[in-house]
Amino acid sequence: MHTPPALQLLDARRSVPSLELGEPGPDDATLLRMLQSAVRVPDHGKLVPFRFVRITGDARHALGEFLAARALQRNPEAPPALVEKDRSRFSHAPMIIAVVARIQAGHKVPEQEQLLTAGCVCFALLQAAQALGFGAQWLTAWMAYDPEVAKVLGLGEGERIAGFVHIGTASVDVPERDRPDPRALLTDWTP
């Protein structure tokens, strides 16, 4: 069977570790093109339960300094190597897009569906970045769930980080890894 180009792109998707992402990153027009594809996700109720925060340039290092300080607030006994890791987390890729889930509590569309829509945006952004020749990685870690980090990034009530998508030019070819066999994951329901 011939594999259509769209499926070839999906089949070739690989995360490039953020440590291996460098300049150049996407320019404004390229980023907007990526986002144009990323917003084409299932969205029950047309709520658009997501938005984007771009982190580039010196803002990446300022966020790293905040994360290092916050890591020590959270755990004053944190090993220096761990604090340094948090300080440099956003220093590698030239651009990080924080995908913010905007959850409307009490809406007829369940909160989980709204969050899943924001997760789909993260995945679609990875695909769009790769389609345009960039490497990308979707990360979270503790900072995605920390209320003080949310405040620093300007998140409001009902908002949370769905993911930090690091985007740049890959400095390495990422090897293929083992993938699950879909036949082993598929069952048929019968009444």
N, C-alpha and C positions, 0 to 999 in steps of 0.2 A: 504494500500500500504506500502511495506517495504521501509524505508528511508535508502539510502546508507550512509556509514560512511562519505563520503565527504560532503554530505548535512547536516548530523548531526553536523559536525564541523562548517559549515556556520551558521546553526540554533542556535548553542550554543555561537556564538561570542558575547562577552561583553567587553566593555572598562573597565579597572580597573583604577580608578583615580590615577594620578601620585603620589599623596600624600600617597597612599596605596601600593606603589611599593618599595620593598627593596631588600637587598641582599638575595641570590646570583642573579647576572645577568648572561647572557650567556657568556661562554668563547669564545675564538676566533673561534674555530671550529664550535661551535653551532651557533654563529652569521653568519658565512659564509654559513652555511646550511640554515639559515633563508633567507639570501639574495639571495641564489640560487633559492629559491621558489619565492621570491618577484620580481625578474626580469622577471618572466614569465608572462608578461602582454601584452595586445594588444599594438602594436607599429607600427603604420602606417609609412611606409617608412624605418623601421628598423633604426631609428635615435638614439635610446637609449637616449632620452631626460631627463636623470636623472643621478644623482650620489649620493654618500652617504658621510656624515661627521659624524664620531663617536665622541661622547663627553662622557668621563668617568673620574673617579677619581677626582683629584684636578681641572682638566679642567672645570668640572661642576661648581665648586665654583668660579673659575676665571671668567667664563661667567656670573655668577650671580652678581658678583661685578661690571662687566661692565654694565649689565642691570640696576642695581640700579642707577649707575651714569648716564647712558643714559636716564633713566626715569626722573631724575631730570633735565637734559638738556632739554628734551622735555616739561616738565611741572615743573618749579621751585616751584610751589604751591602744588605739589603732596603730599597727606597725607603720613606721615611716614609708616603707615600700608601698603599702596599700594607699596611704595618703597621696603619695607621689603618682600612683596610677590614676587616682581620681583627678588629680591636678592636670594630668596630660590627656585625659580621655577624649577631649574635644579638640585637641591640638593637631591631629594628624590629617584628617580629611579637610579639604579647603572649605567644604560646606556641609552643614548639618541642618536638616529640616526636622524640626520637632512637629510631629503630627499630633495635634491636640484634639481629643475626643470631646465634643460638646454635648453632654448628656442632658436631655430634658426629662427630669424625674416626673413620674405621674402621667406621662403621655401614653396614649393608647399603643404606641410602638414601644415594646419592652426595651428597657435600658440595655439589655444584652445585645439586642439587634442593632441598636445605635452604636454600641462599642464595636461590634463586628464590622459595621460599615467603616468605621475609622481604621480598623485593622486591615480591611480590604484596600483602603487608600495607601497604607504603608506598603503592602505587597505590590500594588499597581505602580507606585513610585519606584520601587526597586526595578520592576520590569521596564519602565520608561527610561530610567537611567541607563540600564544595560543596553536597551535598544538604540540609544544615542551614543554608545561607545564609552560610557563611564562605568566604573565599579561602584558598588554600593553595599551597605550593610545596615540592617535594621537591628537596633539595640535598645535595651531598656536599662537594666540594672537598678540599684536602689534609688537613683536619682529620678527615675520616672515615677516613683511612688511617694516621694518625699514632699510634704506640704510646703516646706520652706523653698525648695527648688521651684515648685509650682508658682509661688509668689514672685520669686525673682524673675521668672520667665513671663510674668504678666497674666497667668491663668486666672480666670474668674470662677465664680461659683458654678458647680456642675461640670467644670472642665478638668480633664486629666490627660496625662501624656499617654498616647497609644504607642508611640515609639519615636526614637531618634534615628532618622535615616541619614547615615553618613555617606556623602557622595564625593567622588574625586576620580582621578586617573589611577588605575591599578599599576602598582610597581612590580607585580608578579602575576604570572599565570596561575590561577587557582585550579588545582587538579579536581577532577570529578571525584565525588565520594559515593559510597554505596547509598542507594535509594531504596525505599521499601518497594516490594512487589505488590502492585495494586490487587492482583489476584488473591493474595493472602489476606487482604484487608476487606474484601468484598464478600458479603453474605446476601442471600436472598431471604426475604421475609415471606412466609406463607401463612395464611390463616389456619 
